[in-house]
Amino acid sequence: MRDFDLLVIGGGPGGYVAAIRAAQRGLQVGLVEKERPGGVCLNWGCIPTKAMLRSAEVFQTLSAAREFGIRADNVGFDFTAVRERKDGIVDQLTGGVTGLLAANKVTMIEGHARFLGPTEVEVLTVGESPVFPGGPRYGAAPTTTATRTVTATDVIVATGSVPATLPVPGADLSGVITSDGAFGLTDIPGRLVVIGGSAVGAEWADLFASFGSHVTIVEMRDCLVPLEDSDIGRALGQSFTKRGIEVLTGTTVERIEQSPTTGLRVRVTGAAAAELDADVVLVGVGRRPNTAHLDLAAAGVATDERGFVVIDDELRTSVEHVYAIGDVTGRAMLAHVASHQGLAAADTIAGHPAKIDYTVIPAATFTHPEIASVGLTEQAARAAGHQVLTARFPFGALGRSLTVGTTEGFVKIIAGQTFREVLGVHIIGPSAGDLITEGALAIALEATLDELADTIHAHPTFGEIGMEAALAGLGLPVHTAPRTR
């Protein structure tokens, strides 16, 4: 007799969604989790950083209140209260997930799962966090105490990812932290060096700069957020520079040293060769699969050369009855992708086969200005052989942007030259993360610039920018000057 029809290992946005969907399909489901449900996203990533970034945005808005005709003198902030607000939001959401799991009769099992075979695991107790008191335990080694052995007909591995380390001398010094460790900071650092200019590094750089840190961000490629369209990365770099954030692109870190007088010193080379003094160094150079101590070998589950679990189009691993979803697969390390994979895996196991379409995946970075994208960049579209035209429109030409006081940024649409089909949408500016949904739907439905232009958009809204960009791309701009030929 099996204990469960399905055992899910990991309760993040992929795991808990899979558990709930499988239970809705009539399966008896167990979920092993060593932390609170919600995974990195709810506890140490998406939600808490956005809560703190919102506090930073409010502080910046109040500091500039006179621009809106409002008197707000002696504006300050309480970083302890900022962190407490963040904690309250996290508690509310993780508590909600716990309630949903219980309502769907999912059995929660606290601890660390270790494979004994393909469909049998032992659950062990977990030691203290190696990051900071109260921090994530996913990096902690399990103890030798097994609380129980669990069997299931099918297993889903949904253990997520952990911050990657920096392979340079001094990366283990006190004061060198990852994005997880940043949540342990109780004060704003006077001088912060952020290594890595992708979404994680850019968001933390934005947040601490907003609260008064002198921030330097180091990125080895030639622009920030290098996975985005290069125009977006350059625009973010220019915006950061205007705000006083020092941006060093095309630059690599050679070593980190302890300085008896200045705290930490980061030596960089490349386009910029310098010695950067810092109180804190934040490493945001990517993530690696969280499979330590999982003993995948005991189950026979194959991994690739980077350690990610190998899956097929139906999320099956190399072993029958074992599936994997989310960051641990390395397919697309985004919470919303993990959730969709969780739904697909649960449906497939329950006899309702489903697949994931990875061609339309929106993403957002919550810097100021905000960034969002979906589909092909201009560079990728040309490399794939497309003859493209680009449609572009600035937020500064929107009435809504002027009334709100956020005019920085633009939308850029990549379309096929012959049929004008939308291939990619890239936004930097206010509410970009909300606006990108129209772009995702346009690509999914194979919409054209003509169809975007012909769709009536509400006025005055930020959403008009898609229509305006489409009109510009068609050579029929209304609210900007036509392109010179």
C-alpha positions, 0 to 999 in steps of 0.5 A: 500500500502506498501512503499517497497517490502523489508526493510533492517535494517542495512547497513553492509556487510550483509545488503547492499549486501542483498539490492543490490541482492534484487534490482537486483531481481526486488524488491523495496528496502529500507535500514535503516542505522544510520552510513555510509554504510559498517557497522562495517567491513568497518568503525570500523573493518576489513578494518581500522584495516588491513590498520593500520596493513599494516602500522605497517608491513611496519614500521617493514620491513623498520626497518629491512631493513639491512637484505635485503641489504637496508640502511634505517636509522632513520626510524620512523612513523607518527601515525597521517598519519597512521590514515589518510591513514586508513580514506582515505581507509574507505572513498573510500570503504564506498563511493563506497558502497553508489554509488552501492546502488544508482546505484541499485536504493536502497532507503537509509533512515538515522536513527534508525529503531524501530519495530512497528509491524512485517513489520512496523518500525519507523525511528528515529534520532540518538544522538551523539556517546558515544565512541568518537567524530566521532565514531560509533553511533550504541551504541547511544540511538535514540532520540524521534524524528521519521522522518517517518514510513516505511512499507514493505512486508518483512523485513531483520534485519541486525544490526550486533553486538557491543563489549561485556563489561567486567563484572569486577569492574573498566571496566568503568574507563577512559582509558578502551576502546573497539576495537571501542574506539581504533580508537579514540587513537591519540597517541601510548600508552606507556603501553597497556594491552589487555584483550582477546586473540582472533582475535580482541585482538591479532590484536590490540596487534600486531599493538600497539607492532609494533609501540612501546607499551609495550603490555601485552595480557591476555587470560583466556584459555590456548592459544591465538586465542582459536578457532583455532587449539591449535598448531596455538595458541601456535605458535602465543604465542611463536611468540608474546613472541619473539617480546617482547609481554607479553603473559599471558594465563590461566589468568583472570582479577579480577578488574581494578583500577585507580592508582594515579601514574601509570594510570591504574592497572589490577589485574589478577589471575590464571596461572599468578597472577600479577598487571599490570600497563597500560596507556590504557586497551583494552577490546577485549572479544567478541561481543554481538548482536546489538538489543538495542532500536530495540524493537524486542518484538513489532514485536514478533521476538524471541531471544535466551538466549544470545540475538541473533535473532533465525533463521531457515536454510532459515534465517527466524525468528520466525515471518513470513516475518521477516528475520535476517542475520549476527552477530545479529544471532550469527551463525558465526560472520564474514563479509563474512558469513553475505554477503552470508546470505544476498544473500541467504535471498534476493534470498529466498524473491525474490522467488529463495530459497537458503540456507547457508552451514556453514560447510566450513567457512574460517577465517583469523586473520591478526596478524604477523604472519598471521593466517587462518583456515577452517574446523575442528581442530585436536581436533574437528575432533577427538572429532567427531569420525574421525580417522585422520592423520595430514600433516604439512609443515614449511614455512621455507622450501619454497624457496619463504619464504626465498626470501621474508624473512618471514619464520615463521610458518607452514601449518597443514592439518587434513585428514581422515585416511582411504580416506585421505579426507581433513577435516581441514586446519590451517595456520600460516605464510605469506599470510595465509588469501589468501592461505586458499581459496585452503583449503576451496575449497578442503573441499567443493569439498571433495578433498584428500591429494592425489589430493592436492599432484598431483595438479601442483602448481606454483614455487616459491610461498607461495601456494606450501605449500599445495602441500608440506604438502600433500606430507608430510602427505602421507609419501612422503615428497620431501623438508623436511626429512621424519618422523622417524617411 
